């Protein structure tokens, strides 16, 4: 299973997350955005395990 972190939760993120959910063995584990309201919208629409308003959190986990 490949785990993905997405930085940004705007309109383009919707397209990325939609594609990620359609690919076997690929999972969106993290989404980072500066606005909590954007993260809330994403988690209502997609299955994402973790969200953060600090992209450095993703960097620490994956690297």
Buried (B, 14 or more C-beta within 10 A) or exposed (E): EEEBBBBBBEEEBBEBBEEBEEEEEEBBBBBBBEEEEBBEBBBEEBEBEBBBEEBEBBEEEEE
